[in-house]
Amino acid sequence: MELRHLRYFVAVAEERNFTRAAQRLHMAQPPLSRQIQQLEESLGVQLFERDSRPLKLTQTGKFFYSHAVQLLLQSTELESMTRRVGNIERSLSIGFVGSTLYGMLPKIIRRFRNENKNVELSLQEMSTMDQLRALKHGRIDAGFGRIRHEDASIRRIVLREERMIAALPSGHPLSLESRPLTLHDLLDEMLIIFPAAPRPSYADQVLGAFRDRGLEPRQTYEVRELQIALGLVAAGEGVAVVPTSVHGLKRDDVSYKELDDPTLVSPIIMSTRALDDTREIRALLDLAEELSQRDDV
């Protein structure tokens, strides 16, 4: 049994159709069918229920599928890590969610570049869940996101629990309050949340914060990104709950107010492949952990 057999099997299992799987693999259907038949013969088991449409996995097939996926992911990780260890490619690709750009991420990137001039960095904006998929398929080497998600193949380090604050139109009555605000204060306002997709996202953290306290905003308006949300706040279309690092975006038309609950936080989480302990990743991890402990970052 070779890795290619696992790739063929996983494609058929996920597409549940030999024709679609062959198209996905850029090969003809008859050779694919023969490869799957040979795989079953070599294992001495039946992996698919041939009389079902669409194709279904047997119980044995389901067991084999779960382990085949893990083996393919590990082979991708091994390939990526070996290239870096052997200096074939001295590069790191980093995924990030947009809101981390207003906090510590730019400082991490600048410092890493200064201290590792022979490593080429590339940055890609993507959601937290897209980062996890990209890590497992070798498209990125590290990710900075906000959503908590457990995955045995991913190492996740919470760098900081960032307080949430309210963003209000300048001159809004709530912006003139001398006290910190509560989520209850925002219930009758149009709540602008972001990003609208893909989910889960920071938007779900905000909505979850309300629901955990038995609250439901009167109206919500979903937008694509943070900058659009702040633009609508500035225009008086509503209010938003944002990470405190956004306070660094100095705008005359938006007022920021603290929220009174210290448990209202959004984490900044760094993710890497669990087995990736190459020197570039180790240097990035050490630097991120160092800077996360500083109050001025």
N, C-alpha and C positions, 0 to 999 in steps of 0.2 A: 504493500500500500504506500502510495506517494502523496505528497501534498496536493498535487493536481487532482487526485481522486477526491480528496476532501473538498476542494474548491468546486468540483463538478457536483458532488453530492449536496453541498450547502446551497448551491444555486437552484437545483431542482427542488430541494426541500422548501426554499423560501418562495420560489415562483409557483410551486405546486402544479407545474406544467412543463413538459420536456421542451416544447417549442419555444416558450418564453425564456426558459433557462438557457437554451442553445443560443438564442439571440443575445442574451446578457453576456454570455461567454464568448461571443463572436466565433461560433463554430456551427457546423451542421448538426441536425438532430440525430441522425443514425449513429455517428460515432459517440455522441454523448450517451445515448441509450446503451450502447455496447459497454462503455466505460462503467456505467452504473451497474450493469449486469455482472461485469467482471469483479467489481468491488463486492457485490453481494456474494458471489461465488467464493471469493478469497476469504471472506469473513464467515461463510457458512450460515448466513442468516438472511432473512428478507427484511429490507428497509422500508419499502413502500407497499401500500395496498394497491395493487395494479388495477383492480376492478372499480376503484372509486374515482369520481370526477367532481371537483378537481382532486389531484393526487393527495393522498393522506399518508403520513408516516405511521408505521407500525409502532408498538411500544418500544421495540428494540431500536427502531429508527429514531424515535424521539430521544432516547438515551444517547445514541451515536451522534445526533445532531448537536446536542448541547456541548459535548466534548470536542466535536470537530470545529465548532466555532471558536472555542477557546484555544485550540491548537493553532488555528490559522492566525488568530490575533497575536499569539505568542511568537509565531514565526515572523510576523511583521515587526513586532517590537525588537526581536533579536537582530533582524536585518538593519533596522534604523540605528540601534545602539552600537552594533559592530562597526558600521561605517564611521561613526564618530570616534570610537576607541582607536580605530586604525588610521585616523586622520584622513580618511578618504574624503570626508566632508566635514569641515569645521563650521557648522552652521546650526542655528536653532530657529525654529519657527514657533511663534507664540500667538495663541489665540486670546482674545480679550473681549469682555462686554464693555460697551461704550462708557458706562458710568465710572469704570475704574480709571479712566483717563483723567478724572478730576481729583484723584487722590494720589496714592503712592506709586502707581504703576510707572508714570513717566520718570520718576526719580530712580526706580529700580532699573529701568532700561538704560538711562544715561550712565548710571554708575557701572552697570555690567559692561557696557560698551567701552567705557574708559579703562576698565580693568582687564578686559578680554578683547583686545584690539584685533586679534587674529580670528575671532569668531564672527561670522556674518549673521546678523539678526534680521528676521523678517516678521512683520506683525500682520495679523488678520483679525478683523472684527467678526465675532460670531457669538451666538448665544451660548450659555453654559452647557446645555445639552448637546449642541453641535460640537462644542469643544471635546466633550467626552467621547463622542463618536470619532472625531478627527484624531484624537490621541490613540484610540485603539486601532485605527487603520493607518497610523504612521504619517498622517498629513500635517500634524503639528507635534511639537515636543513638550510644550507646557501650555497651560491655560490659566487665565485669571477670570473668575466668574463670581456669582453670588448665590447660586442655588445649591442647597445641600442634597447630595444624591450619593448613595452608597453603591460602590461597584468594586468587587474584589480585585479587578485588574488595574484599578486607578488609585494612586496615592493622593490624598487630599489633605491640605494643611490650611487651617483657618488662620490667616495672617492678622485679621483685625475684625472686631465686631463694631461696625460703624453705626453710630446713632442716626435715627431718622429725624428729619425736621420738616416743618410745614413751609411750603412756598406759596405766598399770597400776592395778589396784585398790590402794588404800592398804594397806600392810602386806604386799604381795606380796613373796616372797623376792627377785625381781629388782629391786624398788624399793629394797632395802637394800644393793645392790651399790654400791661406791664408784667403780667404773669406768663409763665409757660402755658401753651395751649394743650388741650386734650383732644383725642380723636373724636370725642363726643361733640366738641366745638365745630368740627368740620362736617357733621352729618348732613346739614341742610345745604351745603355747598355742592356745586358740580365738582366731582372728584375726577381729575384728569390722571389717568394711569398709563404706564408705559413699561415695556413695549407691548404692542397689541399682539404680536406673534414673533417667533414661535413661543408656545407655552410648554411647561411652566417657565415663569420669568419673574423679574422683580415685581411686575404687576400683581402676581399672585401672593408675593410676600406682603404687599400693602393691603390687599383685600383680606388676606388671612389675619393680619393684625386687627382689623376691624371685627372680623367674625369671631376671633378668639375672645373678644371682649363683649360678645353678644350684640354687636352693632352692625348696621347695614347702611351704607351711604345712600342718600336719596336718589342720586343720579351719578352715573360714571360715564366717562368719555375716554375711549382707548385711542392712543396715538402710537406712532411708530417708534419714536425715540425721545430721549430726554430733552433735547433742544426744542423740539416741537411743543412738548408739554410746557416748558418754561415760556415759550413764546405766547401760548394761549393763556397762561397765567398772567403774563404781562398785559395782554389785551383785555383782561377782566372776564375771561370766559369761565374761570373756575379756579380751583386750588389744587395743589399736588403735594404728595408726601415724597420727599427725596432724601438721598443719603447726605449726611452733613458735609461731605467734601465738596458738594455742589455749591456750598456757600462761597467757595473761592471764585465762582463766576460772578463778578461784581456787575450787577445790573441796577440801574436807577429805578426801573419799573417793576422790580420784584422785591418783596420783603421776605426775609426768612425768620421764622420763629421756632424756638425750641419746643419740643413736646415733653410733657411732664413725666412720662413713663420711661425709665432707663432700660426697660426690657424691649423697647421698640428699636430693634437693631437689624441691620442687613450685613451679613458677613462678606468679607473679601476672601475668597478661597483660591489657593494655587493648586493646580492639578498637574500631575505628571503620570507617566506609566509606572506601575508599581515596581517593576523590576529595573527601571532605568536609573542606574547609579553612576552614569558616566560623569567625567569631571566637569563638563559644561553644565549639566543639570545640577550637580552638587553645588557648583559655584552660584548658580542662580537661586537655588533653595536657601543657601546660607545667607546670601545677600538680602533676599526677600524677608527672611526671618529677622535679620539684624535690623533692617529699616522699619519693620512692623513694630518694633519695640520702642521706637523713638517718637516722642510727642510732636516733633516739628515736621513730621512727614505726613 
